[in-house]
Amino acid sequence: MAATFPSQGHQIVVIGGGAAGLAVASRLLRLNNRLDVAVIEPAEFHYYQPGWTLVGAGVFADTSTRRAMRGLMPMGATWIQDAVSAIEPGHHQVVLADGATVGYDHLIVCPGIICDWGAIDGLEASLGQNGVCSNYRYDMAPYTWECIQGFQGGNAVFTAAPMPFKCPGAPQKILYLAADHFQRKGQSADLHYYLATPVIFGVPPFARALEKVADRYGVNRHYQHQLVAVDGPARRATFEATAGDGQKTRVEQAFDLLHVTPPQRAPDFIRQSPLANAAGFVDVDKFSLRHVKYPNIYALGDVAATPNSKTAGAVRQQAPVVVKNLLAQMRGKEPTHRYDGYGTCPLTTANGKVMLAEFVYDGVVTPTFPLDPYVERRSMWWMKTSLLPFLYWEIMLRGYEINVPHHRARNYPEPA
Ligand SMILES: Cc1cc2nc3c(=O)[nH]c(=O)nc-3n(C[C@H](O)[C@H](O)[C@H](O)COP(=O)(O)OP(=O)(O)OC[C@H]3O[C@@H](n4cnc5c(N)ncnc54)[C@H](O)[C@@H]3O)c2cc1C
């Protein structure tokens, strides 16, 4: 193949200006403002996606979760406002949607993951009307609150997609917030939670605690049921149920409100690149976050093939690891910093109450605070609604590192 010469080149190229891209680019430049860092990001706006659950529950305004990208790009970074369409690691370059190429010495890959709305028959046509809503889109989250407020009784149905999807706690957060709203209004509801997985949460002690929350609200749980079709006008959802012996059957559920968590996957340009593993995610070492084949490439955030919970909380811990390892590598050293798989999920169990789930690889529970982690707390609600947005916008995206250590759970009695 003939050698190609990139239209422009940079020392460090970051793909994506989301939570991970901005955190890592700002941190690099904060530590060394002489670095030549380019961020490739097509969008005009950056979104604080963890706030969308609260938009769907009428707690936040949608506009409070959105800021202009221009104001968040780190000083000293070159913003290339375009989308990457291909990665050519053999040539140390990426191809942009307009056909131009950008060369790099080091590449950091973090374009997030895609919500695959089209994978569910009839969903795209139904969304935003007939009680079909989703917090997984900025423009749709306000409709969730409209549906919850306007609910007049009947079936309120909530779905969770097959793993992996971002914020695995988000489908049940909105379920509990809706259930709490109905209770306060004295509105009866038949609550249904359809999950593609066989468990309510991937970390067993929190699963046990959450089963109790679901029992308290009288939620009917339907495990191993995957949403496959939605008929908005008829208000019917179809699920594929998988029995213990693997047998699959179709199940229909009438709904008056349907909150959908769509299936999610890595972007096509990642799936089709030599960087992807068999599942389509960027194949990095789960500790160093460096690519297993291309030592000048790192990945973090939702697109990385690391077995952690895909959350902004994980990004907060991953970004400093990538930065330290890359800077060490640029000084001729091997990466020494390790990401421990930290993920966090502030589970909104009622309006005003949060159970803060924090854990690392292999489901080890690791609270930051010396408090029983299985308790629903008002203080954690304040953290979710006030402190975490501040930490996100003003600390993480601005490239500051607050290293609050999390510890293995200190003998708190697990929920029975
Ligand atoms: C409803 C909901 C609730 C959530 N709740 C929580 C929570 O409570 N706590 C928590 O910690 N996390 C939560 N999350 C998850 C969190 O938002 C994500 O894990 C986090 O945003 C991942 O960061 P990222 O940078 O990998 O991806 P993103 O933040 O999604 O950013 C990806 C960026 O890449 C850009 N991009 C895409 N394609 C290309 C391309 N081809 N070229 C260049 N750029 C591209 C996009 O425009 C985007 O700006 C929630 C998410 C949702 C949707």
The ligand as an SDF file (V2000), in Angstrom:
LIG
                    3D

 53 58  0  0  0  0  0  0  0  0999 V2000
  -29.5420    8.3730   31.1880 C   0  0  0  0  0  0  0  0  0  0  0  0
  -28.1080    8.2770   31.6470 C   0  0  0  0  0  0  0  0  0  0  0  0
  -27.8290    8.3140   33.0030 C   0  0  0  0  0  0  0  0  0  0  0  0
  -26.5090    8.2150   33.4660 C   0  0  0  0  0  0  0  0  0  0  0  0
  -26.2840    8.2990   34.8090 N   0  0  0  0  0  0  0  0  0  0  0  0
  -25.0080    8.2820   35.2670 C   0  0  0  0  0  0  0  0  0  0  0  0
  -24.7350    8.4660   36.6680 C   0  0  0  0  0  0  0  0  0  0  0  0
  -25.6380    8.6550   37.4780 O   0  0  0  0  0  0  0  0  0  0  0  0
  -23.4360    8.4410   37.0790 N   0  0  0  0  0  0  0  0  0  0  0  0
  -22.4090    8.2570   36.2000 C   0  0  0  0  0  0  0  0  0  0  0  0
  -21.2530    8.2890   36.6220 O   0  0  0  0  0  0  0  0  0  0  0  0
  -22.6360    8.0700   34.8610 N   0  0  0  0  0  0  0  0  0  0  0  0
  -23.9020    8.0850   34.3740 C   0  0  0  0  0  0  0  0  0  0  0  0
  -24.1470    7.9400   33.0210 N   0  0  0  0  0  0  0  0  0  0  0  0
  -23.0550    7.4800   32.1310 C   0  0  0  0  0  0  0  0  0  0  0  0
  -22.0890    8.5780   31.6950 C   0  0  0  0  0  0  0  0  0  0  0  0
  -22.7810    9.6790   31.1590 O   0  0  0  0  0  0  0  0  0  0  0  0
  -21.1300    7.9910   30.6480 C   0  0  0  0  0  0  0  0  0  0  0  0
  -20.5390    6.8140   31.1790 O   0  0  0  0  0  0  0  0  0  0  0  0
  -20.0350    8.9910   30.2760 C   0  0  0  0  0  0  0  0  0  0  0  0
  -20.6060   10.1340   29.6640 O   0  0  0  0  0  0  0  0  0  0  0  0
  -19.0100    8.3280   29.3470 C   0  0  0  0  0  0  0  0  0  0  0  0
  -18.0890    9.2640   28.8650 O   0  0  0  0  0  0  0  0  0  0  0  0
  -17.4440    9.1000   27.4020 P   0  0  0  0  0  0  0  0  0  0  0  0
  -16.5690   10.2740   27.2240 O   0  0  0  0  0  0  0  0  0  0  0  0
  -16.9300    7.7370   27.2270 O   0  0  0  0  0  0  0  0  0  0  0  0
  -18.7060    9.2270   26.3950 O   0  0  0  0  0  0  0  0  0  0  0  0
  -19.6060   10.5000   26.1350 P   0  0  0  0  0  0  0  0  0  0  0  0
  -19.6680   11.3710   27.3370 O   0  0  0  0  0  0  0  0  0  0  0  0
  -20.8890    9.9610   25.5960 O   0  0  0  0  0  0  0  0  0  0  0  0
  -18.8440   11.3360   25.0130 O   0  0  0  0  0  0  0  0  0  0  0  0
  -18.5220   10.8240   23.7520 C   0  0  0  0  0  0  0  0  0  0  0  0
  -18.1510   12.0040   22.8480 C   0  0  0  0  0  0  0  0  0  0  0  0
  -17.5740   11.4960   21.6390 O   0  0  0  0  0  0  0  0  0  0  0  0
  -18.1030   12.2160   20.5470 C   0  0  0  0  0  0  0  0  0  0  0  0
  -18.0360   11.3740   19.3520 N   0  0  0  0  0  0  0  0  0  0  0  0
  -18.8800   10.3660   19.0010 C   0  0  0  0  0  0  0  0  0  0  0  0
  -18.5140    9.8570   17.8140 N   0  0  0  0  0  0  0  0  0  0  0  0
  -17.4080   10.5290   17.4170 C   0  0  0  0  0  0  0  0  0  0  0  0
  -16.5780   10.4530   16.2680 C   0  0  0  0  0  0  0  0  0  0  0  0
  -16.8290    9.6100   15.2660 N   0  0  0  0  0  0  0  0  0  0  0  0
  -15.5220   11.3100   16.1770 N   0  0  0  0  0  0  0  0  0  0  0  0
  -15.2700   12.1870   17.1820 C   0  0  0  0  0  0  0  0  0  0  0  0
  -16.0310   12.3060   18.2760 N   0  0  0  0  0  0  0  0  0  0  0  0
  -17.0980   11.4800   18.3990 C   0  0  0  0  0  0  0  0  0  0  0  0
  -19.5390   12.5360   20.9820 C   0  0  0  0  0  0  0  0  0  0  0  0
  -20.0580   13.6310   20.2360 O   0  0  0  0  0  0  0  0  0  0  0  0
  -19.3660   12.8380   22.4550 C   0  0  0  0  0  0  0  0  0  0  0  0
  -19.1190   14.2030   22.6970 O   0  0  0  0  0  0  0  0  0  0  0  0
  -25.4440    8.0690   32.5230 C   0  0  0  0  0  0  0  0  0  0  0  0
  -25.7300    8.0590   31.1490 C   0  0  0  0  0  0  0  0  0  0  0  0
  -27.0350    8.1740   30.7150 C   0  0  0  0  0  0  0  0  0  0  0  0
  -27.3280    8.1810   29.2230 C   0  0  0  0  0  0  0  0  0  0  0  0
  1  2  1  0
  2  3  1  0
  2 52  2  0
  3  4  2  0
  4  5  1  0
  4 50  1  0
  5  6  2  0
  6  7  1  0
  6 13  1  0
  7  8  2  0
  7  9  1  0
  9 10  1  0
 10 11  2  0
 10 12  1  0
 12 13  2  0
 13 14  1  0
 14 15  1  0
 14 50  1  0
 15 16  1  0
 16 17  1  0
 16 18  1  0
 18 19  1  0
 18 20  1  0
 20 21  1  0
 20 22  1  0
 22 23  1  0
 23 24  1  0
 24 25  2  0
 24 26  1  0
 24 27  1  0
 27 28  1  0
 28 29  2  0
 28 30  1  0
 28 31  1  0
 31 32  1  0
 32 33  1  0
 33 34  1  0
 33 48  1  0
 34 35  1  0
 35 36  1  0
 35 46  1  0
 36 37  1  0
 36 45  1  0
 37 38  2  0
 38 39  1  0
 39 40  1  0
 39 45  2  0
 40 41  1  0
 40 42  2  0
 42 43  1  0
 43 44  2  0
 44 45  1  0
 46 47  1  0
 46 48  1  0
 48 49  1  0
 50 51  2  0
 51 52  1  0
 52 53  1  0
M  END
$$$$
